[in-house]
Amino acid sequence: MSQGLFDPQGHLTPAGLAALAGAPVGKTPADLAAHVAACPRCQDLMLAGTVGGAPVRRERREPPPAGRIWFVIGAALLLLLFMLITLQRLAGG
């Protein structure tokens, strides 16, 4: 086990959680990954995004412009209309 990454009870410390969260995908230390896979408490801490006892704030993305939303809705409706017309012609009506 990595020194300083586990507390006396065997759970990940804030440093262990930070090491696990900061590791690139596929390059996670095996002992940390194995522990989180088996420990519900540490899973909850990782999923909650807490590092050092404080939740990690993620930047909020700006929603797309209203014009783009209406364009996508219109394109979907137009596609649906073309599909219905095609089905009607294939059915011989």
Secondary structure by P-SEA (a helix, b strand, c coil): cccccccccccccaaaaaaaaacccccccaaaaaaaaccaaaaaaaaacccccbbbbcbbbbcccaaaaaaaaaaaaaaaaaaaaaaaaaacc
